[in-house]
Amino acid sequence: MGKIYHKLIKKHNKKIPFVILVYFLATFIIIRALVYAWTYGLIPEFSLVIRGIEVHHFNFGIFLLAFVGYFLLVDQKNNSRLKMAKIYGIGLALAFDEFGMWLHLKNNYWLRQSYDGVIIIAIILLNAIYLSDVWKDIIEDNIKLARKIWEKGLKRVYLYLKIKKDGSHRRFN
């Protein structure tokens, strides 16, 4: 396992996205397992209720994401990125485990969109870990192509306006 980790993760400097993915998936699995256990009466249900309003775990996830974002923006030393990546992964899982709830604004935990959200986040993280160089090349190539198209389009507009101004009706390529 160590060789695989070194070859796929450490060698390519992908440790932070990898840690986020691991903590994201682990937290999601743990939270889902707890909710299933509560649902089937295997463990007692516990939830935070303030003045009759249930505070769902996606709220804690949002606060963790906000904390990490703020901390990384103000921390000039930036020596705690690995710890922040772990907290970020946990917050991401807590928030997106109930993605369907905040998408539909309904108190229904079992919405399919929650799974969809988690799958999309996992795919994005996997792309960041394993395919970031490929995406970088694709984006660079598309930027070059867009620049060429833009330049040709501007040239055609310039020629068209020049012809209109001169009153000439010659065709151009």
Secondary structure by P-SEA (a helix, b strand, c coil): caaaaaaccccccaaaaaaaaaaaaaaaaaaaaaaaaaaaccbbbbbbbcccccccaaaaaaaaaaaaaaaaaacccccaaaaaaaaaaaaaaaaacccccccccccccccaaaaaaaaaaaaaaaaacccaaaaaaaaaaaaaaaaaaaaaaaaaaaaaaaaaaaccccccc
